[in-house]
Amino acid sequence: MARNTALAGIKHLNRLEQVLAQREWWDASIDEGLMLDTEGELISGTASTVFMVANGCLCTPDLRYCGVRGTMRARVLDKARELNIEIVEEALWPEDLEAASEIFVTNAVRGIRPVVALEGKQWVVGPVTRRLIDALGLRQPS
């Protein structure tokens, strides 16, 4: 994704980068792809916000250069604050995901979707993810 601080955080109609990224795979078992900015920072999924849990802390990209501060992202962050879950919004890199104990993606249509596998690494649906799904009144994954 191109860095553009004038558009950072804003949901606008130019989603061409995400559309092109979604065309990069044809495997029906792949539900989502990750978007990096031009410097290699993790920004989002092609149609979602990325969250990870590391050492009990909920982390998400800070979106200072690009990305969307969507409504579900805001709901998750607000609920995490209510639940006294530590939150960090900071620059994240793809290799940061390897240290995560939990990963999930969100969007307004699909809610919270746990990530259980990425490039050979696997995760279980963890307690922070489950607490947030319950607290937001969303459907639990099986």
PyMOL commands that place a pseudoatom at each C-alpha (Angstrom):
pseudoatom trace, name=CA, resn=MET, resi=1, chain=A, elem=C, hetatm=0, pos=[0.000, 0.000, 0.000]
pseudoatom trace, name=CA, resn=ALA, resi=2, chain=A, elem=C, hetatm=0, pos=[1.255, 3.430, -0.810]
pseudoatom trace, name=CA, resn=ARG, resi=3, chain=A, elem=C, hetatm=0, pos=[1.955, 5.690, 2.141]
pseudoatom trace, name=CA, resn=ASN, resi=4, chain=A, elem=C, hetatm=0, pos=[-0.195, 8.814, 2.062]
pseudoatom trace, name=CA, resn=THR, resi=5, chain=A, elem=C, hetatm=0, pos=[-0.678, 10.614, 5.354]
pseudoatom trace, name=CA, resn=ALA, resi=6, chain=A, elem=C, hetatm=0, pos=[-3.495, 12.722, 3.876]
pseudoatom trace, name=CA, resn=LEU, resi=7, chain=A, elem=C, hetatm=0, pos=[-5.556, 9.536, 3.452]
pseudoatom trace, name=CA, resn=ALA, resi=8, chain=A, elem=C, hetatm=0, pos=[-4.225, 7.573, 6.441]
pseudoatom trace, name=CA, resn=GLY, resi=9, chain=A, elem=C, hetatm=0, pos=[-7.076, 6.172, 8.517]
pseudoatom trace, name=CA, resn=ILE, resi=10, chain=A, elem=C, hetatm=0, pos=[-9.836, 7.364, 6.185]
pseudoatom trace, name=CA, resn=LYS, resi=11, chain=A, elem=C, hetatm=0, pos=[-12.208, 4.902, 4.537]
pseudoatom trace, name=CA, resn=HIS, resi=12, chain=A, elem=C, hetatm=0, pos=[-12.433, 6.148, 0.975]
pseudoatom trace, name=CA, resn=LEU, resi=13, chain=A, elem=C, hetatm=0, pos=[-13.642, 4.634, -2.270]
pseudoatom trace, name=CA, resn=ASN, resi=14, chain=A, elem=C, hetatm=0, pos=[-10.220, 3.972, -3.800]
pseudoatom trace, name=CA, resn=ARG, resi=15, chain=A, elem=C, hetatm=0, pos=[-9.714, 0.311, -2.897]
pseudoatom trace, name=CA, resn=LEU, resi=16, chain=A, elem=C, hetatm=0, pos=[-7.729, -0.580, -6.043]
pseudoatom trace, name=CA, resn=GLU, resi=17, chain=A, elem=C, hetatm=0, pos=[-4.680, -1.779, -4.086]
pseudoatom trace, name=CA, resn=GLN, resi=18, chain=A, elem=C, hetatm=0, pos=[-6.830, -4.232, -2.127]
pseudoatom trace, name=CA, resn=VAL, resi=19, chain=A, elem=C, hetatm=0, pos=[-8.660, -5.449, -5.250]
pseudoatom trace, name=CA, resn=LEU, resi=20, chain=A, elem=C, hetatm=0, pos=[-5.349, -6.114, -6.996]
pseudoatom trace, name=CA, resn=ALA, resi=21, chain=A, elem=C, hetatm=0, pos=[-3.954, -7.847, -3.901]
pseudoatom trace, name=CA, resn=GLN, resi=22, chain=A, elem=C, hetatm=0, pos=[-6.962, -10.182, -3.716]
pseudoatom trace, name=CA, resn=ARG, resi=23, chain=A, elem=C, hetatm=0, pos=[-6.190, -11.297, -7.273]
pseudoatom trace, name=CA, resn=GLU, resi=24, chain=A, elem=C, hetatm=0, pos=[-2.778, -12.593, -6.166]
pseudoatom trace, name=CA, resn=TRP, resi=25, chain=A, elem=C, hetatm=0, pos=[-4.128, -15.968, -5.035]
pseudoatom trace, name=CA, resn=TRP, resi=26, chain=A, elem=C, hetatm=0, pos=[-6.569, -18.487, -6.458]
pseudoatom trace, name=CA, resn=ASP, resi=27, chain=A, elem=C, hetatm=0, pos=[-6.608, -21.048, -3.657]
pseudoatom trace, name=CA, resn=ALA, resi=28, chain=A, elem=C, hetatm=0, pos=[-10.136, -21.176, -2.210]
pseudoatom trace, name=CA, resn=SER, resi=29, chain=A, elem=C, hetatm=0, pos=[-8.744, -22.257, 1.178]
pseudoatom trace, name=CA, resn=ILE, resi=30, chain=A, elem=C, hetatm=0, pos=[-7.077, -18.837, 1.591]
pseudoatom trace, name=CA, resn=ASP, resi=31, chain=A, elem=C, hetatm=0, pos=[-9.580, -16.490, 3.208]
pseudoatom trace, name=CA, resn=GLU, resi=32, chain=A, elem=C, hetatm=0, pos=[-7.505, -13.324, 3.449]
pseudoatom trace, name=CA, resn=GLY, resi=33, chain=A, elem=C, hetatm=0, pos=[-4.194, -11.790, 2.452]
pseudoatom trace, name=CA, resn=LEU, resi=34, chain=A, elem=C, hetatm=0, pos=[-2.009, -9.327, 4.314]
pseudoatom trace, name=CA, resn=MET, resi=35, chain=A, elem=C, hetatm=0, pos=[-1.268, -5.818, 3.066]
pseudoatom trace, name=CA, resn=LEU, resi=36, chain=A, elem=C, hetatm=0, pos=[2.102, -4.184, 3.663]
pseudoatom trace, name=CA, resn=ASP, resi=37, chain=A, elem=C, hetatm=0, pos=[2.981, -0.590, 2.913]
pseudoatom trace, name=CA, resn=THR, resi=38, chain=A, elem=C, hetatm=0, pos=[5.788, 0.424, 0.584]
pseudoatom trace, name=CA, resn=GLU, resi=39, chain=A, elem=C, hetatm=0, pos=[8.290, 0.153, 3.459]
pseudoatom trace, name=CA, resn=GLY, resi=40, chain=A, elem=C, hetatm=0, pos=[7.183, -3.373, 4.446]
pseudoatom trace, name=CA, resn=GLU, resi=41, chain=A, elem=C, hetatm=0, pos=[5.103, -2.457, 7.522]
pseudoatom trace, name=CA, resn=LEU, resi=42, chain=A, elem=C, hetatm=0, pos=[2.024, -4.589, 8.148]
pseudoatom trace, name=CA, resn=ILE, resi=43, chain=A, elem=C, hetatm=0, pos=[-1.048, -2.425, 7.569]
pseudoatom trace, name=CA, resn=SER, resi=44, chain=A, elem=C, hetatm=0, pos=[-4.103, -4.660, 7.248]
pseudoatom trace, name=CA, resn=GLY, resi=45, chain=A, elem=C, hetatm=0, pos=[-5.707, -7.566, 5.482]
pseudoatom trace, name=CA, resn=THR, resi=46, chain=A, elem=C, hetatm=0, pos=[-7.082, -7.047, 1.999]
pseudoatom trace, name=CA, resn=ALA, resi=47, chain=A, elem=C, hetatm=0, pos=[-10.531, -6.542, 3.534]
pseudoatom trace, name=CA, resn=SER, resi=48, chain=A, elem=C, hetatm=0, pos=[-9.852, -6.385, 7.256]
pseudoatom trace, name=CA, resn=THR, resi=49, chain=A, elem=C, hetatm=0, pos=[-7.994, -4.928, 10.190]
pseudoatom trace, name=CA, resn=VAL, resi=50, chain=A, elem=C, hetatm=0, pos=[-5.283, -7.105, 11.748]
pseudoatom trace, name=CA, resn=PHE, resi=51, chain=A, elem=C, hetatm=0, pos=[-4.940, -7.652, 15.489]
pseudoatom trace, name=CA, resn=MET, resi=52, chain=A, elem=C, hetatm=0, pos=[-2.458, -9.819, 17.343]
pseudoatom trace, name=CA, resn=VAL, resi=53, chain=A, elem=C, hetatm=0, pos=[-1.983, -10.720, 20.976]
pseudoatom trace, name=CA, resn=ALA, resi=54, chain=A, elem=C, hetatm=0, pos=[1.557, -10.799, 22.334]
pseudoatom trace, name=CA, resn=ASN, resi=55, chain=A, elem=C, hetatm=0, pos=[2.311, -11.210, 26.048]
pseudoatom trace, name=CA, resn=GLY, resi=56, chain=A, elem=C, hetatm=0, pos=[-1.371, -10.569, 26.827]
pseudoatom trace, name=CA, resn=CYS, resi=57, chain=A, elem=C, hetatm=0, pos=[-1.332, -7.226, 24.995]
pseudoatom trace, name=CA, resn=LEU, resi=58, chain=A, elem=C, hetatm=0, pos=[-3.643, -6.510, 22.058]
pseudoatom trace, name=CA, resn=CYS, resi=59, chain=A, elem=C, hetatm=0, pos=[-1.590, -5.018, 19.209]
pseudoatom trace, name=CA, resn=THR, resi=60, chain=A, elem=C, hetatm=0, pos=[-2.724, -3.478, 15.938]
pseudoatom trace, name=CA, resn=PRO, resi=61, chain=A, elem=C, hetatm=0, pos=[-0.978, -1.341, 13.308]
pseudoatom trace, name=CA, resn=ASP, resi=62, chain=A, elem=C, hetatm=0, pos=[-1.044, 2.372, 14.098]
pseudoatom trace, name=CA, resn=LEU, resi=63, chain=A, elem=C, hetatm=0, pos=[-2.053, 3.386, 10.534]
pseudoatom trace, name=CA, resn=ARG, resi=64, chain=A, elem=C, hetatm=0, pos=[-0.118, 6.642, 10.648]
pseudoatom trace, name=CA, resn=TYR, resi=65, chain=A, elem=C, hetatm=0, pos=[0.823, 6.379, 6.953]
pseudoatom trace, name=CA, resn=CYS, resi=66, chain=A, elem=C, hetatm=0, pos=[-2.059, 4.425, 5.401]
pseudoatom trace, name=CA, resn=GLY, resi=67, chain=A, elem=C, hetatm=0, pos=[-4.859, 1.998, 6.134]
pseudoatom trace, name=CA, resn=VAL, resi=68, chain=A, elem=C, hetatm=0, pos=[-8.429, 2.340, 7.385]
pseudoatom trace, name=CA, resn=ARG, resi=69, chain=A, elem=C, hetatm=0, pos=[-9.647, 3.097, 10.892]
pseudoatom trace, name=CA, resn=GLY, resi=70, chain=A, elem=C, hetatm=0, pos=[-12.902, 1.221, 10.407]
pseudoatom trace, name=CA, resn=THR, resi=71, chain=A, elem=C, hetatm=0, pos=[-15.927, 0.887, 12.634]
pseudoatom trace, name=CA, resn=MET, resi=72, chain=A, elem=C, hetatm=0, pos=[-15.225, -2.686, 13.778]
pseudoatom trace, name=CA, resn=ARG, resi=73, chain=A, elem=C, hetatm=0, pos=[-11.637, -1.733, 14.591]
pseudoatom trace, name=CA, resn=ALA, resi=74, chain=A, elem=C, hetatm=0, pos=[-12.981, 1.062, 16.794]
pseudoatom trace, name=CA, resn=ARG, resi=75, chain=A, elem=C, hetatm=0, pos=[-15.516, -1.271, 18.452]
pseudoatom trace, name=CA, resn=VAL, resi=76, chain=A, elem=C, hetatm=0, pos=[-12.820, -3.836, 19.242]
pseudoatom trace, name=CA, resn=LEU, resi=77, chain=A, elem=C, hetatm=0, pos=[-10.466, -1.202, 20.689]
pseudoatom trace, name=CA, resn=ASP, resi=78, chain=A, elem=C, hetatm=0, pos=[-13.267, 0.348, 22.784]
pseudoatom trace, name=CA, resn=LYS, resi=79, chain=A, elem=C, hetatm=0, pos=[-14.353, -3.045, 24.120]
pseudoatom trace, name=CA, resn=ALA, resi=80, chain=A, elem=C, hetatm=0, pos=[-10.759, -4.027, 24.900]
pseudoatom trace, name=CA, resn=ARG, resi=81, chain=A, elem=C, hetatm=0, pos=[-10.418, -0.843, 26.967]
pseudoatom trace, name=CA, resn=GLU, resi=82, chain=A, elem=C, hetatm=0, pos=[-13.647, -1.688, 28.825]
pseudoatom trace, name=CA, resn=LEU, resi=83, chain=A, elem=C, hetatm=0, pos=[-12.261, -5.173, 29.540]
pseudoatom trace, name=CA, resn=ASN, resi=84, chain=A, elem=C, hetatm=0, pos=[-8.941, -3.699, 30.762]
pseudoatom trace, name=CA, resn=ILE, resi=85, chain=A, elem=C, hetatm=0, pos=[-6.996, -5.417, 28.003]
pseudoatom trace, name=CA, resn=GLU, resi=86, chain=A, elem=C, hetatm=0, pos=[-3.757, -3.573, 27.337]
pseudoatom trace, name=CA, resn=ILE, resi=87, chain=A, elem=C, hetatm=0, pos=[-3.720, -2.062, 23.835]
pseudoatom trace, name=CA, resn=VAL, resi=88, chain=A, elem=C, hetatm=0, pos=[-0.765, -1.033, 21.714]
pseudoatom trace, name=CA, resn=GLU, resi=89, chain=A, elem=C, hetatm=0, pos=[-1.128, 0.705, 18.361]
pseudoatom trace, name=CA, resn=GLU, resi=90, chain=A, elem=C, hetatm=0, pos=[2.312, 0.681, 16.787]
pseudoatom trace, name=CA, resn=ALA, resi=91, chain=A, elem=C, hetatm=0, pos=[4.296, -0.168, 13.700]
pseudoatom trace, name=CA, resn=LEU, resi=92, chain=A, elem=C, hetatm=0, pos=[4.026, -3.909, 13.107]
pseudoatom trace, name=CA, resn=TRP, resi=93, chain=A, elem=C, hetatm=0, pos=[6.019, -6.035, 10.711]
pseudoatom trace, name=CA, resn=PRO, resi=94, chain=A, elem=C, hetatm=0, pos=[5.137, -9.425, 9.224]
pseudoatom trace, name=CA, resn=GLU, resi=95, chain=A, elem=C, hetatm=0, pos=[7.697, -11.163, 11.450]
pseudoatom trace, name=CA, resn=ASP, resi=96, chain=A, elem=C, hetatm=0, pos=[5.912, -9.776, 14.543]
pseudoatom trace, name=CA, resn=LEU, resi=97, chain=A, elem=C, hetatm=0, pos=[3.073, -12.195, 13.815]
pseudoatom trace, name=CA, resn=GLU, resi=98, chain=A, elem=C, hetatm=0, pos=[5.401, -15.126, 14.501]
pseudoatom trace, name=CA, resn=ALA, resi=99, chain=A, elem=C, hetatm=0, pos=[5.625, -14.100, 18.179]
pseudoatom trace, name=CA, resn=ALA, resi=100, chain=A, elem=C, hetatm=0, pos=[1.849, -13.726, 18.545]
pseudoatom trace, name=CA, resn=SER, resi=101, chain=A, elem=C, hetatm=0, pos=[-0.131, -16.089, 20.737]
pseudoatom trace, name=CA, resn=GLU, resi=102, chain=A, elem=C, hetatm=0, pos=[-3.350, -15.094, 18.951]
pseudoatom trace, name=CA, resn=ILE, resi=103, chain=A, elem=C, hetatm=0, pos=[-4.192, -13.350, 15.690]
pseudoatom trace, name=CA, resn=PHE, resi=104, chain=A, elem=C, hetatm=0, pos=[-7.557, -12.207, 14.404]
pseudoatom trace, name=CA, resn=VAL, resi=105, chain=A, elem=C, hetatm=0, pos=[-8.894, -9.952, 11.673]
pseudoatom trace, name=CA, resn=THR, resi=106, chain=A, elem=C, hetatm=0, pos=[-12.003, -7.799, 11.750]
pseudoatom trace, name=CA, resn=ASN, resi=107, chain=A, elem=C, hetatm=0, pos=[-14.359, -5.977, 9.470]
pseudoatom trace, name=CA, resn=ALA, resi=108, chain=A, elem=C, hetatm=0, pos=[-17.846, -4.546, 9.841]
pseudoatom trace, name=CA, resn=VAL, resi=109, chain=A, elem=C, hetatm=0, pos=[-19.502, -7.310, 7.827]
pseudoatom trace, name=CA, resn=ARG, resi=110, chain=A, elem=C, hetatm=0, pos=[-17.717, -10.380, 9.198]
pseudoatom trace, name=CA, resn=GLY, resi=111, chain=A, elem=C, hetatm=0, pos=[-16.997, -9.243, 12.754]
pseudoatom trace, name=CA, resn=ILE, resi=112, chain=A, elem=C, hetatm=0, pos=[-13.993, -10.981, 14.331]
pseudoatom trace, name=CA, resn=ARG, resi=113, chain=A, elem=C, hetatm=0, pos=[-12.395, -13.833, 12.400]
pseudoatom trace, name=CA, resn=PRO, resi=114, chain=A, elem=C, hetatm=0, pos=[-9.640, -15.750, 14.215]
pseudoatom trace, name=CA, resn=VAL, resi=115, chain=A, elem=C, hetatm=0, pos=[-6.536, -16.550, 12.177]
pseudoatom trace, name=CA, resn=VAL, resi=116, chain=A, elem=C, hetatm=0, pos=[-5.599, -20.179, 12.744]
pseudoatom trace, name=CA, resn=ALA, resi=117, chain=A, elem=C, hetatm=0, pos=[-2.884, -20.622, 10.103]
pseudoatom trace, name=CA, resn=LEU, resi=118, chain=A, elem=C, hetatm=0, pos=[-0.479, -18.465, 8.135]
pseudoatom trace, name=CA, resn=GLU, resi=119, chain=A, elem=C, hetatm=0, pos=[2.351, -19.753, 5.966]
pseudoatom trace, name=CA, resn=GLY, resi=120, chain=A, elem=C, hetatm=0, pos=[2.746, -23.007, 7.882]
pseudoatom trace, name=CA, resn=LYS, resi=121, chain=A, elem=C, hetatm=0, pos=[2.376, -21.537, 11.389]
pseudoatom trace, name=CA, resn=GLN, resi=122, chain=A, elem=C, hetatm=0, pos=[-0.757, -22.356, 13.367]
pseudoatom trace, name=CA, resn=TRP, resi=123, chain=A, elem=C, hetatm=0, pos=[-2.624, -20.751, 16.241]
pseudoatom trace, name=CA, resn=VAL, resi=124, chain=A, elem=C, hetatm=0, pos=[-5.631, -21.677, 18.353]
pseudoatom trace, name=CA, resn=VAL, resi=125, chain=A, elem=C, hetatm=0, pos=[-8.508, -19.312, 19.024]
pseudoatom trace, name=CA, resn=GLY, resi=126, chain=A, elem=C, hetatm=0, pos=[-7.194, -17.759, 22.211]
pseudoatom trace, name=CA, resn=PRO, resi=127, chain=A, elem=C, hetatm=0, pos=[-8.771, -16.294, 25.335]
pseudoatom trace, name=CA, resn=VAL, resi=128, chain=A, elem=C, hetatm=0, pos=[-8.437, -12.616, 24.349]
pseudoatom trace, name=CA, resn=THR, resi=129, chain=A, elem=C, hetatm=0, pos=[-10.099, -13.276, 20.996]
pseudoatom trace, name=CA, resn=ARG, resi=130, chain=A, elem=C, hetatm=0, pos=[-12.902, -15.248, 22.665]
pseudoatom trace, name=CA, resn=ARG, resi=131, chain=A, elem=C, hetatm=0, pos=[-13.447, -12.547, 25.335]
pseudoatom trace, name=CA, resn=LEU, resi=132, chain=A, elem=C, hetatm=0, pos=[-13.790, -9.873, 22.672]
pseudoatom trace, name=CA, resn=ILE, resi=133, chain=A, elem=C, hetatm=0, pos=[-16.162, -11.984, 20.553]
pseudoatom trace, name=CA, resn=ASP, resi=134, chain=A, elem=C, hetatm=0, pos=[-18.330, -12.650, 23.632]
pseudoatom trace, name=CA, resn=ALA, resi=135, chain=A, elem=C, hetatm=0, pos=[-18.232, -9.042, 24.857]
pseudoatom trace, name=CA, resn=LEU, resi=136, chain=A, elem=C, hetatm=0, pos=[-19.238, -7.739, 21.424]
pseudoatom trace, name=CA, resn=GLY, resi=137, chain=A, elem=C, hetatm=0, pos=[-22.052, -10.274, 21.158]
pseudoatom trace, name=CA, resn=LEU, resi=138, chain=A, elem=C, hetatm=0, pos=[-20.604, -11.889, 18.040]
pseudoatom trace, name=CA, resn=ARG, resi=139, chain=A, elem=C, hetatm=0, pos=[-20.869, -15.512, 16.973]
pseudoatom trace, name=CA, resn=GLN, resi=140, chain=A, elem=C, hetatm=0, pos=[-18.150, -17.737, 18.415]
pseudoatom trace, name=CA, resn=PRO, resi=141, chain=A, elem=C, hetatm=0, pos=[-16.009, -19.694, 15.960]
pseudoatom trace, name=CA, resn=SER, resi=142, chain=A, elem=C, hetatm=0, pos=[-16.362, -23.456, 16.184]
for i in range(1, 142): cmd.bond("trace and resi %d" % i, "trace and resi %d" % (i + 1))
show_as sticks, trace
zoom trace
